[in-house]
Every structure is written in C-alpha cells, then in structure tokens.
Amino acid sequence: MISVQKITELTGHSNPIFAMELSQKPGIVFTGGNDKGVVEWSLKRMEFIKVMFPVAASVYSIHCPEGYPLLFTGLRSGQVLVFDFIQQKIIKSLNHHHKPIFDIKTVNHKNELLIASEDGTVSIWSLDTLELLHNIHVSNDTVRCISISPNQKQVAFGCRDNQVRIYDLEDYTIIKSLTGHTMSVFAVQYSPLGDYLVSGSRDAQLKIWDTTTFELRENIPAHLFAINHIAFHPTRPYFATASMDKSIKIWGADDFKLYKAISREKGYEAHRLSVNKVVWVGDQLLSCSDDKTIMVWDVKFE
C-alpha cells in the first residue's frame, strides 16, 4: 500500500515550468521554465528564496553536477549558461548549439558534461576546463533526453525519431538502437542496478528494455498522453512517471505494477495541466507543471 498526501504548493512562476533539479546542497531545488529566470526554493521552509539570474529565453534543462560548485542551464536558444555558486555569477555561456537544449547530464568518472539538443547532436565538454571535447551526431532529429547507466559504461539517448540509442561511454560509439515506440521518446532512465532501462514516449507507453540483450522485457500502456519524465526512488523499489495527462503515477521497480495514480480524477488536489518533471527527495516527491506550480507530495510506503 502507498498513501500520498500533498504537503504544499510552491507558486511564483508566471509561466509553465519545464525544468527542476536538486542542488548539490541539501534542501534546495532549482526550477526554470517559460519565464524570466532560474528560481531557487527552500525545501526546509517550503518557500521561495530568490531568482538566481535572469534568462533571455525559456529554460528547458537545469543540471547541478556532483562535486562541482556549478549550475548549468540549457535554454531554448541553444545557449548553456554556467553559474558558479562560489562567485555567485554566470562565468561562461556555452554557445555551441543553436537549437534548444533539452537535457544535460554528467559522466562522473570522466568529468565530462553531455548536452542534448534539438539539432540531433550531443556535445561533450570538460567539466574542469568547460571546453568542447567532442560532438556526436545521434539523430537526424531532436535528442530529448539522456540517462547514464549506474556502472558508467552506457549512455541512452531518447530521440524525436522514436528511437532510443545506446552508446558506449568510453569512446562514444553506438552499441544499439532500440525500436518500438511509435512517437518521440521524451524520457529514459536506467534502473538503479542498471539491469534494465525504462523509456517513456509521446505514445504514452512505458517500455522496459534489458540492458544486456537489449530485448524488450515489458510494454506498459502507462498514461493517456505523453510521458514527460521518469524518476526512480533513491532507496525503495519504485519509480514515478510524469505525464501530459496531468497525472503522476508510482510503479513497482521489480514487478512494473501500478501502485498509485495522483490526479484530480483520483481525488487529489493535483496539477491542472501537463506534469513535466518529478524529483524524489527521500520519501517526498516534487512535481512541476505547465500550471506554473511546484507540488510537494509526502509518499508513505506501508
């Protein structure tokens, strides 16, 4: 049994929220979207702290790499702004891409940053020097999302051409292209043990792929509309999905069963529009939406 209670609703954004990322510092979360800045929130006091810095275009992705005092913000313009927490200012703009940036992730053991763009490429940067190292052509269409396997040997890219492409993280050569979705892949996430990969698509399907054989293990008709994001619980065998159908769902990570649906139809004071991102903070689940709000949910596992 899982019970869910809404703790609070954080308001202040004037437009849809597309990006949400926990800070390296506990108790802080950053959000960004279709308004004029990246916002810092306190999860201890459940309140607005400040607008970190203004932006000239919509924020589609935010990333805080472990072990670095930096915040990377990917914009609709293709720019990636680099904010330094120590200097408390933007120290660089990475201007390689000229189309929207949809995801940013870190390859920890190589100190490399991966940036996925609508131009169909993923650029690879040194986290130490902030210099461009490589640029790989992944798709003839948008690269929407990135997930790095727990053993840091594979990286998965979800693409607008309905494919999930798996690359070797050592030399960035393609290992496998996973075919099955009938629409754009908006979300990919490796399981905590790395034995399978979950992909979610505009086709509203969740697919579970074996990461050794790359065969499809499960197909779940999970939502009514696009699946925007997937997030595994940090310690428990569950994952959450966020959808354009305005709902959040919690699934078993070992049996792939649906354990909880959080939506207005189910009697919750939930989001009124598309849910774009979900983030776990222990047993609390944060969600952000086109309805301009961030909601904090207390999830009890019995």
Beta strands, then each sheet from edge to edge (+ up, - down):
strand 1: 2-10
strand 2: 17-22
strand 3: 28-33
strand 4: 37-42
strand 5: 47-54
strand 6: 59-63
strand 7: 70-75
strand 8: 80-84
strand 9: 89-94
strand 10: 101-107
strand 11: 112-117
strand 12: 121-126
strand 13: 132-137
strand 14: 143-148
strand 15: 154-159
strand 16: 164-168
strand 17: 174-178
strand 18: 185-190
strand 19: 196-201
strand 20: 205-210
strand 21: 216-221
strand 22: 227-232
strand 23: 238-243
strand 24: 248-252
strand 25: 258-262
strand 26: 275-281
strand 27: 284-289
strand 28: 294-301
sheet 1: 1+ 28- 27+ 26-
sheet 2: 2+ 3- 4+ 5-
sheet 3: 6+ 7- 8+ 9-
sheet 4: 10+ 11- 12+ 13-
sheet 5: 14+ 15- 16+ 17-
sheet 6: 18+ 19- 20+ 21-
sheet 7: 22+ 23- 24+ 25-
end
